[in-house]
Every structure is written in C-alpha cells, then in structure tokens.
C-alpha cells in the first residue's frame, strides 16, 4: 500500500512540476499570480463543445 501511495505522490509531483513549468512561460510563478490571472481572464465561450450535433447531413450555419 505504501509503495502505491509513493508512486501516486511521485506522479502528482511530476504533473504539478509540469504545470508550473507551463505557467512560468506566461509569467506566473506563484499561487497568488495564478489566482489573479484566473480572476482577470475573459469569459470562455465553450458553446462549440457543448452545442447539439447536427445529424441531418446538412451544412451547419
């Protein structure tokens, strides 16, 4: 059980490290900077990902 827990912790640590590396490219180095960046984001339009699919073999407008 301890071995599985350690593997999970190592995997999570690597993932977190990769996330911070990506955020650093945008000038985000701290949790406060990340929070501020998220608060200042423009709304994201995801309608293209959640809209119904047109199955009538007609061209979508």
C-alpha distance matrix in Angstrom:
0.0 3.8 5.4 5.3 6.3 8.7 10.0 10.8 12.4 14.4 15.5 16.6 18.4 20.2 21.3 22.5 24.4 26.0 27.1 28.7 30.4 31.9 33.0 34.6 36.9 38.3 38.8 35.8 34.1 33.0 31.4 34.9 36.5 34.1 34.9 38.6 38.5 36.8 39.4 42.2 41.2 43.8 42.8 41.2 43.0 40.5 43.1 43.1 39.5 39.9 43.6 44.5 45.0 48.7 48.9 52.7 53.0 55.0 54.6 52.7 54.8
3.8 0.0 3.8 5.5 5.0 6.1 8.6 9.8 10.4 12.2 14.2 15.2 16.2 18.3 19.9 20.8 22.3 24.4 25.6 26.7 28.4 30.3 31.2 32.5 35.0 36.5 36.7 33.8 31.8 30.7 29.4 32.9 34.6 32.4 33.4 37.0 37.0 35.7 38.3 41.1 40.3 43.0 42.4 41.0 43.1 40.8 43.6 43.7 40.2 40.9 44.6 45.8 46.4 50.1 50.5 54.3 54.5 56.3 55.7 53.7 55.6
5.4 3.8 0.0 3.8 5.4 5.2 6.2 8.7 9.9 10.6 12.3 14.2 15.2 16.6 18.4 19.9 21.0 22.7 24.4 25.8 27.0 28.9 30.3 31.4 33.7 35.5 35.9 33.3 31.4 30.7 29.7 33.4 34.6 32.4 33.7 37.2 36.9 35.7 38.6 41.1 40.1 42.8 42.2 40.5 42.5 40.2 43.0 42.8 39.3 40.2 43.9 45.0 45.3 48.9 49.3 53.0 53.0 54.9 54.3 52.4 54.4
5.3 5.5 3.8 0.0 3.8 5.4 5.1 6.2 8.6 9.9 10.5 12.3 14.1 15.4 16.5 18.2 19.9 21.2 22.6 24.3 25.8 27.2 28.6 30.2 32.3 33.8 34.5 31.8 30.3 29.5 28.3 31.9 33.1 30.6 31.7 35.3 34.8 33.4 36.2 38.8 37.6 40.1 39.3 37.5 39.3 36.8 39.5 39.3 35.8 36.6 40.3 41.3 41.7 45.3 45.6 49.4 49.4 51.3 50.8 48.9 51.0
6.3 5.0 5.4 3.8 0.0 3.8 5.5 5.1 6.2 8.6 9.9 10.5 12.2 14.3 15.3 16.3 18.2 20.0 21.0 22.4 24.3 25.8 26.7 28.3 30.7 32.1 32.5 29.5 27.8 26.8 25.4 28.9 30.4 28.0 29.0 32.6 32.4 31.0 33.7 36.4 35.5 38.1 37.5 36.0 38.1 35.9 38.7 38.8 35.3 36.1 39.8 41.2 41.8 45.5 46.1 49.9 50.1 51.8 51.1 49.0 50.8
8.7 6.1 5.2 5.4 3.8 0.0 3.8 5.4 5.0 6.1 8.6 9.8 10.3 12.3 14.2 15.1 16.3 18.4 19.8 20.9 22.4 24.4 25.5 26.6 29.1 30.8 31.0 28.3 26.3 25.5 24.7 28.3 29.5 27.4 28.8 32.3 32.1 31.1 33.9 36.4 35.5 38.4 38.1 36.6 38.9 36.8 39.9 39.8 36.5 37.6 41.3 42.8 43.3 47.0 47.7 51.5 51.4 53.0 52.1 50.0 51.8
10.0 8.6 6.2 5.1 5.5 3.8 0.0 3.8 5.4 5.1 6.1 8.6 9.8 10.6 12.3 14.2 15.3 16.6 18.4 20.0 21.1 22.8 24.4 25.7 27.7 29.6 30.2 27.7 26.1 25.8 25.0 28.7 29.5 27.1 28.8 32.2 31.5 30.4 33.5 35.7 34.6 37.2 36.8 35.0 37.0 34.8 37.8 37.5 34.1 35.4 39.1 40.5 40.7 44.3 44.9 48.6 48.4 50.1 49.2 47.2 49.1
10.8 9.8 8.7 6.2 5.1 5.4 3.8 0.0 3.8 5.4 5.1 6.1 8.5 9.9 10.5 12.1 14.1 15.4 16.4 18.3 19.9 21.2 22.4 24.2 26.3 27.7 28.5 25.7 24.4 23.7 22.5 26.2 27.1 24.5 25.8 29.4 28.7 27.4 30.4 32.8 31.6 34.1 33.6 31.9 33.9 31.7 34.7 34.6 31.2 32.3 36.0 37.5 38.0 41.6 42.4 46.1 46.1 47.6 46.8 44.7 46.4
12.4 10.4 9.9 8.6 6.2 5.0 5.4 3.8 0.0 3.8 5.5 5.1 6.0 8.6 9.8 10.4 12.1 14.2 15.2 16.3 18.2 20.0 20.8 22.2 24.7 26.1 26.4 23.6 21.8 21.0 20.0 23.7 24.8 22.5 23.9 27.4 27.1 26.1 28.9 31.4 30.5 33.4 33.2 31.8 34.2 32.4 35.6 35.7 32.5 33.7 37.4 39.2 39.9 43.6 44.6 48.3 48.3 49.6 48.5 46.2 47.8
14.4 12.2 10.6 9.9 8.6 6.1 5.1 5.4 3.8 0.0 3.8 5.5 5.0 6.2 8.6 9.9 10.5 12.4 14.3 15.4 16.5 18.5 19.9 20.9 23.2 25.1 25.5 23.0 21.2 21.1 20.7 24.5 25.1 22.9 24.9 28.1 27.5 26.8 29.9 32.0 31.0 33.9 34.0 32.4 34.8 33.0 36.3 36.0 32.9 34.5 38.2 40.0 40.4 44.0 44.9 48.6 48.2 49.6 48.3 46.2 47.8
15.5 14.2 12.3 10.5 9.9 8.6 6.1 5.1 5.5 3.8 0.0 3.8 5.4 5.2 6.2 8.6 9.9 10.7 12.4 14.4 15.4 16.8 18.5 20.0 21.8 23.6 24.5 22.2 21.0 21.0 20.4 24.2 24.4 21.9 23.9 27.1 26.0 25.1 28.4 30.3 29.0 31.6 31.4 29.6 31.7 29.8 33.0 32.5 29.4 31.1 34.7 36.4 36.7 40.3 41.2 44.8 44.5 45.8 44.6 42.6 44.2
16.6 15.2 14.2 12.3 10.5 9.8 8.6 6.1 5.1 5.5 3.8 0.0 3.8 5.4 5.0 6.1 8.5 9.8 10.5 12.3 14.1 15.3 16.4 18.2 20.4 21.7 22.4 19.7 18.5 18.1 17.0 20.8 21.3 18.7 20.4 23.8 23.0 21.9 25.1 27.2 26.1 28.8 28.7 27.2 29.5 27.8 31.1 31.0 28.0 29.5 33.2 35.2 35.8 39.4 40.6 44.3 44.1 45.3 44.0 41.7 43.1
18.4 16.2 15.2 14.1 12.2 10.3 9.8 8.5 6.0 5.0 5.4 3.8 0.0 3.8 5.5 5.1 6.1 8.7 9.9 10.6 12.3 14.3 15.2 16.3 18.8 20.5 20.7 18.1 16.3 16.1 15.8 19.6 20.1 18.0 20.1 23.2 22.6 22.1 25.3 27.2 26.4 29.5 29.8 28.5 31.2 29.8 33.3 33.2 30.4 32.1 35.8 38.0 38.6 42.1 43.5 47.1 46.8 47.8 46.3 43.9 45.1
20.2 18.3 16.6 15.4 14.3 12.3 10.6 9.9 8.6 6.2 5.2 5.4 3.8 0.0 3.8 5.5 5.0 6.2 8.7 9.9 10.5 12.5 14.3 15.2 17.1 19.3 20.0 17.9 16.6 17.2 17.3 21.0 20.8 18.6 21.2 24.0 22.8 22.5 26.0 27.5 26.3 29.2 29.6 27.9 30.4 29.0 32.4 32.0 29.2 31.3 34.9 37.0 37.3 40.7 42.0 45.5 44.9 46.0 44.4 42.2 43.5
21.3 19.9 18.4 16.5 15.3 14.2 12.3 10.5 9.8 8.6 6.2 5.0 5.5 3.8 0.0 3.8 5.4 5.1 6.2 8.7 9.9 10.7 12.4 14.2 15.9 17.5 18.7 16.4 15.8 16.3 15.8 19.5 19.1 16.4 18.8 21.7 20.3 19.6 23.1 24.7 23.2 25.9 26.1 24.3 26.8 25.2 28.7 28.3 25.6 27.6 31.1 33.3 33.7 37.2 38.6 42.1 41.7 42.6 41.0 38.7 40.0
22.5 20.8 19.9 18.2 16.3 15.1 14.2 12.1 10.4 9.9 8.6 6.1 5.1 5.5 3.8 0.0 3.8 5.4 5.0 6.2 8.6 9.9 10.5 12.2 14.6 15.8 16.3 13.7 12.6 12.7 12.2 15.9 15.9 13.4 15.8 18.8 17.7 17.3 20.6 22.3 21.4 24.4 24.9 23.7 26.5 25.4 29.0 29.1 26.5 28.4 32.0 34.5 35.2 38.7 40.4 43.8 43.5 44.2 42.5 40.0 40.9
24.4 22.3 21.0 19.9 18.2 16.3 15.3 14.1 12.1 10.5 9.9 8.5 6.1 5.0 5.4 3.8 0.0 3.8 5.4 5.2 6.2 8.7 9.9 10.5 12.8 14.8 15.1 13.1 11.6 12.6 13.2 16.8 16.2 14.4 17.4 19.9 18.6 18.9 22.3 23.6 22.7 25.9 26.8 25.5 28.4 27.6 31.2 31.0 28.7 30.9 34.4 36.9 37.4 40.8 42.5 45.8 45.3 45.9 44.0 41.6 42.5
26.0 24.4 22.7 21.2 20.0 18.4 16.6 15.4 14.2 12.4 10.7 9.8 8.7 6.2 5.1 5.4 3.8 0.0 3.8 5.5 5.0 6.3 8.7 9.8 11.2 13.3 14.5 13.0 12.6 14.2 14.8 18.1 16.9 14.7 17.9 20.1 18.2 18.3 22.0 22.8 21.5 24.3 25.1 23.5 26.1 25.1 28.7 28.2 26.0 28.4 31.8 34.3 34.5 37.8 39.5 42.8 42.0 42.6 40.6 38.4 39.4
27.1 25.6 24.4 22.6 21.0 19.8 18.4 16.4 15.2 14.3 12.4 10.5 9.9 8.7 6.2 5.0 5.4 3.8 0.0 3.8 5.4 5.2 6.2 8.6 10.2 11.3 12.7 10.6 10.7 11.9 11.9 15.1 13.9 11.3 14.3 16.6 14.7 14.6 18.3 19.2 17.9 20.8 21.6 20.2 23.1 22.3 26.0 25.8 23.7 26.0 29.4 32.1 32.7 36.0 37.9 41.2 40.7 41.1 39.1 36.5 37.3
28.7 26.7 25.8 24.3 22.4 20.9 20.0 18.3 16.3 15.4 14.4 12.3 10.6 9.9 8.7 6.2 5.2 5.5 3.8 0.0 3.8 5.4 4.9 6.0 8.8 10.0 10.2 8.0 7.3 8.8 9.7 12.9 11.6 9.9 13.2 15.2 13.7 14.5 17.9 18.7 18.1 21.3 22.7 21.8 25.0 24.7 28.5 28.5 26.7 28.9 32.3 35.2 35.9 39.2 41.3 44.4 43.9 44.1 41.9 39.3 39.8
30.4 28.4 27.0 25.8 24.3 22.4 21.1 19.9 18.2 16.5 15.4 14.1 12.3 10.5 9.9 8.6 6.2 5.0 5.4 3.8 0.0 3.8 5.5 5.1 6.8 9.3 10.0 9.2 8.8 11.4 13.1 15.9 14.0 12.6 16.3 17.7 15.7 16.9 20.4 20.6 19.7 22.7 24.2 23.1 26.1 25.8 29.5 29.1 27.5 30.1 33.2 36.1 36.4 39.6 41.6 44.7 43.8 44.0 41.7 39.3 39.8
31.9 30.3 28.9 27.2 25.8 24.4 22.8 21.2 20.0 18.5 16.8 15.3 14.3 12.5 10.7 9.9 8.7 6.3 5.2 5.4 3.8 0.0 3.8 5.4 5.4 7.3 9.4 8.8 10.0 12.5 13.5 16.0 13.6 11.7 15.2 16.4 13.8 14.7 18.4 18.3 16.9 19.6 21.0 19.7 22.5 22.3 26.0 25.5 24.1 26.8 29.8 32.7 33.1 36.1 38.2 41.2 40.4 40.4 38.0 35.6 36.1
33.0 31.2 30.3 28.6 26.7 25.5 24.4 22.4 20.8 19.9 18.5 16.4 15.2 14.3 12.4 10.5 9.9 8.7 6.2 4.9 5.5 3.8 0.0 3.8 5.3 5.3 6.7 5.2 7.0 9.3 10.3 12.4 9.8 8.1 11.8 12.7 10.4 11.7 15.1 15.1 14.3 17.3 19.1 18.4 21.7 21.9 25.7 25.7 24.4 26.9 29.9 33.1 33.8 36.9 39.3 42.2 41.6 41.4 39.0 36.3 36.5
34.6 32.5 31.4 30.2 28.3 26.6 25.7 24.2 22.2 20.9 20.0 18.2 16.3 15.2 14.2 12.2 10.5 9.8 8.6 6.0 5.1 5.4 3.8 0.0 3.8 5.2 4.9 4.9 5.6 9.0 11.4 13.1 10.3 10.0 13.8 14.2 12.2 14.4 17.4 17.1 16.8 19.9 22.1 21.6 24.9 25.4 29.1 29.1 28.0 30.5 33.5 36.6 37.3 40.2 42.6 45.5 44.7 44.5 41.9 39.3 39.4
36.9 35.0 33.7 32.3 30.7 29.1 27.7 26.3 24.7 23.2 21.8 20.4 18.8 17.1 15.9 14.6 12.8 11.2 10.2 8.8 6.8 5.4 5.3 3.8 0.0 3.8 5.6 7.3 9.1 12.5 14.6 16.0 12.8 12.3 15.9 15.9 13.2 15.4 18.5 17.5 16.6 19.2 21.6 20.8 23.8 24.4 28.0 27.6 26.8 29.6 32.3 35.5 35.8 38.6 41.0 43.7 42.7 42.4 39.6 37.2 37.2
38.3 36.5 35.5 33.8 32.1 30.8 29.6 27.7 26.1 25.1 23.6 21.7 20.5 19.3 17.5 15.8 14.8 13.3 11.3 10.0 9.3 7.3 5.3 5.2 3.8 0.0 3.8 5.6 8.7 11.6 13.3 13.9 10.4 9.9 13.3 12.7 9.8 12.3 15.1 13.8 13.1 15.8 18.4 18.1 21.3 22.3 25.9 25.9 25.4 28.0 30.6 33.9 34.6 37.3 40.0 42.6 41.8 41.2 38.4 35.8 35.4
38.8 36.7 35.9 34.5 32.5 31.0 30.2 28.5 26.4 25.5 24.5 22.4 20.7 20.0 18.7 16.3 15.1 14.5 12.7 10.2 10.0 9.4 6.7 4.9 5.6 3.8 0.0 3.8 6.3 9.3 11.8 12.0 8.5 9.3 12.7 11.8 9.9 13.0 15.4 14.2 14.5 17.6 20.4 20.7 24.1 25.3 28.9 29.2 28.6 31.1 33.7 37.2 38.0 40.8 43.5 46.1 45.4 44.8 42.0 39.3 38.8
35.8 33.8 33.3 31.8 29.5 28.3 27.7 25.7 23.6 23.0 22.2 19.7 18.1 17.9 16.4 13.7 13.1 13.0 10.6 8.0 9.2 8.8 5.2 4.9 7.3 5.6 3.8 0.0 3.8 6.1 8.1 8.8 5.6 5.9 9.5 9.5 8.1 10.7 13.3 13.1 13.5 17.0 19.4 19.7 23.3 24.3 28.0 28.6 27.6 29.8 32.7 36.1 37.1 40.1 42.8 45.6 45.2 44.7 42.2 39.3 39.0
34.1 31.8 31.4 30.3 27.8 26.3 26.1 24.4 21.8 21.2 21.0 18.5 16.3 16.6 15.8 12.6 11.6 12.6 10.7 7.3 8.8 10.0 7.0 5.6 9.1 8.7 6.3 3.8 0.0 3.8 7.1 8.5 6.6 7.6 10.9 11.5 11.1 13.4 15.8 16.1 16.9 20.5 22.8 23.1 26.7 27.4 31.1 31.7 30.5 32.5 35.6 38.9 40.0 43.1 45.6 48.6 48.2 47.9 45.4 42.6 42.5
33.0 30.7 30.7 29.5 26.8 25.5 25.8 23.7 21.0 21.1 21.0 18.1 16.1 17.2 16.3 12.7 12.6 14.2 11.9 8.8 11.4 12.5 9.3 9.0 12.5 11.6 9.3 6.1 3.8 0.0 3.8 5.4 5.2 6.3 8.7 10.0 10.7 12.5 14.4 15.5 16.7 20.5 22.5 23.1 26.8 27.5 31.2 32.2 30.8 32.4 35.6 38.9 40.3 43.6 46.1 49.1 49.0 48.8 46.5 43.5 43.3
31.4 29.4 29.7 28.3 25.4 24.7 25.0 22.5 20.0 20.7 20.4 17.0 15.8 17.3 15.8 12.2 13.2 14.8 11.9 9.7 13.1 13.5 10.3 11.4 14.6 13.3 11.8 8.1 7.1 3.8 0.0 3.8 5.4 5.0 6.1 8.6 9.8 10.5 12.3 14.2 15.4 19.1 20.6 21.3 25.0 25.5 29.2 30.5 28.9 30.2 33.5 36.7 38.3 41.7 44.2 47.3 47.5 47.3 45.2 42.0 41.9
34.9 32.9 33.4 31.9 28.9 28.3 28.7 26.2 23.7 24.5 24.2 20.8 19.6 21.0 19.5 15.9 16.8 18.1 15.1 12.9 15.9 16.0 12.4 13.1 16.0 13.9 12.0 8.8 8.5 5.4 3.8 0.0 3.8 5.4 5.1 6.2 8.6 9.9 10.6 12.3 14.4 18.1 19.9 21.3 25.1 26.1 29.7 31.2 30.0 31.2 34.2 37.6 39.5 42.7 45.4 48.4 48.6 48.1 45.9 42.6 42.2
36.5 34.6 34.6 33.1 30.4 29.5 29.5 27.1 24.8 25.1 24.4 21.3 20.1 20.8 19.1 15.9 16.2 16.9 13.9 11.6 14.0 13.6 9.8 10.3 12.8 10.4 8.5 5.6 6.6 5.2 5.4 3.8 0.0 3.8 5.5 5.1 6.1 8.7 9.9 10.6 12.3 16.1 18.4 19.6 23.4 24.6 28.2 29.5 28.6 30.1 33.0 36.5 38.1 41.2 44.0 46.8 46.8 46.2 43.8 40.6 40.1
34.1 32.4 32.4 30.6 28.0 27.4 27.1 24.5 22.5 22.9 21.9 18.7 18.0 18.6 16.4 13.4 14.4 14.7 11.3 9.9 12.6 11.7 8.1 10.0 12.3 9.9 9.3 5.9 7.6 6.3 5.0 5.4 3.8 0.0 3.8 5.4 5.1 6.2 8.6 9.9 10.7 14.4 16.2 16.9 20.6 21.5 25.2 26.4 25.2 26.7 29.8 33.2 34.8 37.9 40.7 43.6 43.6 43.2 40.9 37.7 37.5
34.9 33.4 33.7 31.7 29.0 28.8 28.8 25.8 23.9 24.9 23.9 20.4 20.1 21.2 18.8 15.8 17.4 17.9 14.3 13.2 16.3 15.2 11.8 13.8 15.9 13.3 12.7 9.5 10.9 8.7 6.1 5.1 5.5 3.8 0.0 3.8 5.5 5.2 6.2 8.7 10.1 13.7 15.1 16.5 20.2 21.2 24.7 26.5 25.3 26.3 29.3 32.7 34.7 37.9 40.7 43.6 43.9 43.4 41.3 37.9 37.5
38.6 37.0 37.2 35.3 32.6 32.3 32.2 29.4 27.4 28.1 27.1 23.8 23.2 24.0 21.7 18.8 19.9 20.1 16.6 15.2 17.7 16.4 12.7 14.2 15.9 12.7 11.8 9.5 11.5 10.0 8.6 6.2 5.1 5.4 3.8 0.0 3.8 5.5 5.1 6.2 8.7 12.3 14.5 16.4 20.1 21.8 25.2 26.9 26.3 27.4 30.1 33.7 35.7 38.6 41.7 44.3 44.6 43.8 41.4 38.0 37.2
38.5 37.0 36.9 34.8 32.4 32.1 31.5 28.7 27.1 27.5 26.0 23.0 22.6 22.8 20.3 17.7 18.6 18.2 14.7 13.7 15.7 13.8 10.4 12.2 13.2 9.8 9.9 8.1 11.1 10.7 9.8 8.6 6.1 5.1 5.5 3.8 0.0 3.8 5.5 5.2 6.2 10.0 12.4 13.8 17.6 19.2 22.7 24.1 23.6 25.1 27.7 31.3 33.0 35.9 38.9 41.5 41.6 40.8 38.3 35.0 34.3
36.8 35.7 35.7 33.4 31.0 31.1 30.4 27.4 26.1 26.8 25.1 21.9 22.1 22.5 19.6 17.3 18.9 18.3 14.6 14.5 16.9 14.7 11.7 14.4 15.4 12.3 13.0 10.7 13.4 12.5 10.5 9.9 8.7 6.2 5.2 5.5 3.8 0.0 3.8 5.4 5.2 8.8 10.1 11.4 15.1 16.5 19.9 21.6 20.8 22.0 24.8 28.3 30.2 33.3 36.2 38.9 39.3 38.5 36.3 32.9 32.4
39.4 38.3 38.6 36.2 33.7 33.9 33.5 30.4 28.9 29.9 28.4 25.1 25.3 26.0 23.1 20.6 22.3 22.0 18.3 17.9 20.4 18.4 15.1 17.4 18.5 15.1 15.4 13.3 15.8 14.4 12.3 10.6 9.9 8.6 6.2 5.1 5.5 3.8 0.0 3.8 5.7 8.6 10.0 12.4 16.0 17.8 20.9 23.1 22.7 23.4 25.9 29.5 31.7 34.6 37.7 40.3 40.8 39.9 37.7 34.2 33.3
42.2 41.1 41.1 38.8 36.4 36.4 35.7 32.8 31.4 32.0 30.3 27.2 27.2 27.5 24.7 22.3 23.6 22.8 19.2 18.7 20.6 18.3 15.1 17.1 17.5 13.8 14.2 13.1 16.1 15.5 14.2 12.3 10.6 9.9 8.7 6.2 5.2 5.4 3.8 0.0 3.8 6.6 9.3 11.8 15.4 17.8 20.8 22.8 22.8 23.9 26.1 29.8 31.8 34.4 37.7 40.1 40.4 39.2 36.7 33.2 32.1
41.2 40.3 40.1 37.6 35.5 35.5 34.6 31.6 30.5 31.0 29.0 26.1 26.4 26.3 23.2 21.4 22.7 21.5 17.9 18.1 19.7 16.9 14.3 16.8 16.6 13.1 14.5 13.5 16.9 16.7 15.4 14.4 12.3 10.7 10.1 8.7 6.2 5.2 5.7 3.8 0.0 3.8 6.4 8.3 11.9 14.3 17.4 19.1 19.2 20.5 22.7 26.4 28.3 30.9 34.1 36.5 36.7 35.6 33.1 29.7 28.7
43.8 43.0 42.8 40.1 38.1 38.4 37.2 34.1 33.4 33.9 31.6 28.8 29.5 29.2 25.9 24.4 25.9 24.3 20.8 21.3 22.7 19.6 17.3 19.9 19.2 15.8 17.6 17.0 20.5 20.5 19.1 18.1 16.1 14.4 13.7 12.3 10.0 8.8 8.6 6.6 3.8 0.0 3.8 6.3 9.4 12.4 15.0 16.9 17.6 18.8 20.4 24.2 26.1 28.5 31.9 34.0 34.3 32.9 30.3 26.8 25.5
42.8 42.4 42.2 39.3 37.5 38.1 36.8 33.6 33.2 34.0 31.4 28.7 29.8 29.6 26.1 24.9 26.8 25.1 21.6 22.7 24.2 21.0 19.1 22.1 21.6 18.4 20.4 19.4 22.8 22.5 20.6 19.9 18.4 16.2 15.1 14.5 12.4 10.1 10.0 9.3 6.4 3.8 0.0 3.8 6.5 9.4 11.8 14.2 14.8 15.5 17.1 20.9 23.1 25.5 28.9 31.1 31.7 30.4 28.1 24.5 23.4
41.2 41.0 40.5 37.5 36.0 36.6 35.0 31.9 31.8 32.4 29.6 27.2 28.5 27.9 24.3 23.7 25.5 23.5 20.2 21.8 23.1 19.7 18.4 21.6 20.8 18.1 20.7 19.7 23.1 23.1 21.3 21.3 19.6 16.9 16.5 16.4 13.8 11.4 12.4 11.8 8.3 6.3 3.8 0.0 3.8 6.1 9.1 11.0 11.4 12.6 14.4 18.2 20.0 22.6 25.9 28.2 28.6 27.5 25.3 21.8 21.1
43.0 43.1 42.5 39.3 38.1 38.9 37.0 33.9 34.2 34.8 31.7 29.5 31.2 30.4 26.8 26.5 28.4 26.1 23.1 25.0 26.1 22.5 21.7 24.9 23.8 21.3 24.1 23.3 26.7 26.8 25.0 25.1 23.4 20.6 20.2 20.1 17.6 15.1 16.0 15.4 11.9 9.4 6.5 3.8 0.0 3.8 5.7 7.8 9.0 10.0 11.1 14.9 16.8 19.1 22.6 24.7 25.2 24.0 21.8 18.2 17.5
40.5 40.8 40.2 36.8 35.9 36.8 34.8 31.7 32.4 33.0 29.8 27.8 29.8 29.0 25.2 25.4 27.6 25.1 22.3 24.7 25.8 22.3 21.9 25.4 24.4 22.3 25.3 24.3 27.4 27.5 25.5 26.1 24.6 21.5 21.2 21.8 19.2 16.5 17.8 17.8 14.3 12.4 9.4 6.1 3.8 0.0 3.8 5.5 5.5 6.6 8.6 12.3 14.0 16.8 20.0 22.5 23.1 22.3 20.5 17.0 17.1
43.1 43.6 43.0 39.5 38.7 39.9 37.8 34.7 35.6 36.3 33.0 31.1 33.3 32.4 28.7 29.0 31.2 28.7 26.0 28.5 29.5 26.0 25.7 29.1 28.0 25.9 28.9 28.0 31.1 31.2 29.2 29.7 28.2 25.2 24.7 25.2 22.7 19.9 20.9 20.8 17.4 15.0 11.8 9.1 5.7 3.8 0.0 3.8 5.3 5.1 5.4 9.3 11.3 13.8 17.2 19.4 20.3 19.3 17.7 14.1 14.1
43.1 43.7 42.8 39.3 38.8 39.8 37.5 34.6 35.7 36.0 32.5 31.0 33.2 32.0 28.3 29.1 31.0 28.2 25.8 28.5 29.1 25.5 25.7 29.1 27.6 25.9 29.2 28.6 31.7 32.2 30.5 31.2 29.5 26.4 26.5 26.9 24.1 21.6 23.1 22.8 19.1 16.9 14.2 11.0 7.8 5.5 3.8 0.0 3.8 5.7 5.6 8.8 9.5 11.9 15.1 17.5 17.7 17.0 15.1 11.8 12.4
39.5 40.2 39.3 35.8 35.3 36.5 34.1 31.2 32.5 32.9 29.4 28.0 30.4 29.2 25.6 26.5 28.7 26.0 23.7 26.7 27.5 24.1 24.4 28.0 26.8 25.4 28.6 27.6 30.5 30.8 28.9 30.0 28.6 25.2 25.3 26.3 23.6 20.8 22.7 22.8 19.2 17.6 14.8 11.4 9.0 5.5 5.3 3.8 0.0 3.8 6.0 8.7 9.6 12.8 15.5 18.4 18.8 18.8 17.4 14.4 15.7
39.9 40.9 40.2 36.6 36.1 37.6 35.4 32.3 33.7 34.5 31.1 29.5 32.1 31.3 27.6 28.4 30.9 28.4 26.0 28.9 30.1 26.8 26.9 30.5 29.6 28.0 31.1 29.8 32.5 32.4 30.2 31.2 30.1 26.7 26.3 27.4 25.1 22.0 23.4 23.9 20.5 18.8 15.5 12.6 10.0 6.6 5.1 5.7 3.8 0.0 3.8 6.5 8.8 12.1 14.8 17.7 18.9 18.9 18.1 14.9 16.1
43.6 44.6 43.9 40.3 39.8 41.3 39.1 36.0 37.4 38.2 34.7 33.2 35.8 34.9 31.1 32.0 34.4 31.8 29.4 32.3 33.2 29.8 29.9 33.5 32.3 30.6 33.7 32.7 35.6 35.6 33.5 34.2 33.0 29.8 29.3 30.1 27.7 24.8 25.9 26.1 22.7 20.4 17.1 14.4 11.1 8.6 5.4 5.6 6.0 3.8 0.0 3.8 6.4 9.1 12.3 14.8 16.2 15.7 15.1 11.8 12.9
44.5 45.8 45.0 41.3 41.2 42.8 40.5 37.5 39.2 40.0 36.4 35.2 38.0 37.0 33.3 34.5 36.9 34.3 32.1 35.2 36.1 32.7 33.1 36.6 35.5 33.9 37.2 36.1 38.9 38.9 36.7 37.6 36.5 33.2 32.7 33.7 31.3 28.3 29.5 29.8 26.4 24.2 20.9 18.2 14.9 12.3 9.3 8.8 8.7 6.5 3.8 0.0 3.8 6.4 9.1 11.7 13.6 13.7 13.9 11.2 13.1
45.0 46.4 45.3 41.7 41.8 43.3 40.7 38.0 39.9 40.4 36.7 35.8 38.6 37.3 33.7 35.2 37.4 34.5 32.7 35.9 36.4 33.1 33.8 37.3 35.8 34.6 38.0 37.1 40.0 40.3 38.3 39.5 38.1 34.8 34.7 35.7 33.0 30.2 31.7 31.8 28.3 26.1 23.1 20.0 16.8 14.0 11.3 9.5 9.6 8.8 6.4 3.8 0.0 3.8 6.1 9.1 10.4 11.0 11.4 9.3 12.1
48.7 50.1 48.9 45.3 45.5 47.0 44.3 41.6 43.6 44.0 40.3 39.4 42.1 40.7 37.2 38.7 40.8 37.8 36.0 39.2 39.6 36.1 36.9 40.2 38.6 37.3 40.8 40.1 43.1 43.6 41.7 42.7 41.2 37.9 37.9 38.6 35.9 33.3 34.6 34.4 30.9 28.5 25.5 22.6 19.1 16.8 13.8 11.9 12.8 12.1 9.1 6.4 3.8 0.0 3.8 5.7 7.2 7.5 8.5 7.1 10.2
48.9 50.5 49.3 45.6 46.1 47.7 44.9 42.4 44.6 44.9 41.2 40.6 43.5 42.0 38.6 40.4 42.5 39.5 37.9 41.3 41.6 38.2 39.3 42.6 41.0 40.0 43.5 42.8 45.6 46.1 44.2 45.4 44.0 40.7 40.7 41.7 38.9 36.2 37.7 37.7 34.1 31.9 28.9 25.9 22.6 20.0 17.2 15.1 15.5 14.8 12.3 9.1 6.1 3.8 0.0 3.8 5.6 7.6 9.8 9.8 13.2
52.7 54.3 53.0 49.4 49.9 51.5 48.6 46.1 48.3 48.6 44.8 44.3 47.1 45.5 42.1 43.8 45.8 42.8 41.2 44.4 44.7 41.2 42.2 45.5 43.7 42.6 46.1 45.6 48.6 49.1 47.3 48.4 46.8 43.6 43.6 44.3 41.5 38.9 40.3 40.1 36.5 34.0 31.1 28.2 24.7 22.5 19.4 17.5 18.4 17.7 14.8 11.7 9.1 5.7 3.8 0.0 3.8 5.3 8.5 9.5 12.6
53.0 54.5 53.0 49.4 50.1 51.4 48.4 46.1 48.3 48.2 44.5 44.1 46.8 44.9 41.7 43.5 45.3 42.0 40.7 43.9 43.8 40.4 41.6 44.7 42.7 41.8 45.4 45.2 48.2 49.0 47.5 48.6 46.8 43.6 43.9 44.6 41.6 39.3 40.8 40.4 36.7 34.3 31.7 28.6 25.2 23.1 20.3 17.7 18.8 18.9 16.2 13.6 10.4 7.2 5.6 3.8 0.0 3.8 6.7 8.8 12.3
55.0 56.3 54.9 51.3 51.8 53.0 50.1 47.6 49.6 49.6 45.8 45.3 47.8 46.0 42.6 44.2 45.9 42.6 41.1 44.1 44.0 40.4 41.4 44.5 42.4 41.2 44.8 44.7 47.9 48.8 47.3 48.1 46.2 43.2 43.4 43.8 40.8 38.5 39.9 39.2 35.6 32.9 30.4 27.5 24.0 22.3 19.3 17.0 18.8 18.9 15.7 13.7 11.0 7.5 7.6 5.3 3.8 0.0 3.7 6.2 9.1
54.6 55.7 54.3 50.8 51.1 52.1 49.2 46.8 48.5 48.3 44.6 44.0 46.3 44.4 41.0 42.5 44.0 40.6 39.1 41.9 41.7 38.0 39.0 41.9 39.6 38.4 42.0 42.2 45.4 46.5 45.2 45.9 43.8 40.9 41.3 41.4 38.3 36.3 37.7 36.7 33.1 30.3 28.1 25.3 21.8 20.5 17.7 15.1 17.4 18.1 15.1 13.9 11.4 8.5 9.8 8.5 6.7 3.7 0.0 3.8 6.5
52.7 53.7 52.4 48.9 49.0 50.0 47.2 44.7 46.2 46.2 42.6 41.7 43.9 42.2 38.7 40.0 41.6 38.4 36.5 39.3 39.3 35.6 36.3 39.3 37.2 35.8 39.3 39.3 42.6 43.5 42.0 42.6 40.6 37.7 37.9 38.0 35.0 32.9 34.2 33.2 29.7 26.8 24.5 21.8 18.2 17.0 14.1 11.8 14.4 14.9 11.8 11.2 9.3 7.1 9.8 9.5 8.8 6.2 3.8 0.0 3.8
54.8 55.6 54.4 51.0 50.8 51.8 49.1 46.4 47.8 47.8 44.2 43.1 45.1 43.5 40.0 40.9 42.5 39.4 37.3 39.8 39.8 36.1 36.5 39.4 37.2 35.4 38.8 39.0 42.5 43.3 41.9 42.2 40.1 37.5 37.5 37.2 34.3 32.4 33.3 32.1 28.7 25.5 23.4 21.1 17.5 17.1 14.1 12.4 15.7 16.1 12.9 13.1 12.1 10.2 13.2 12.6 12.3 9.1 6.5 3.8 0.0
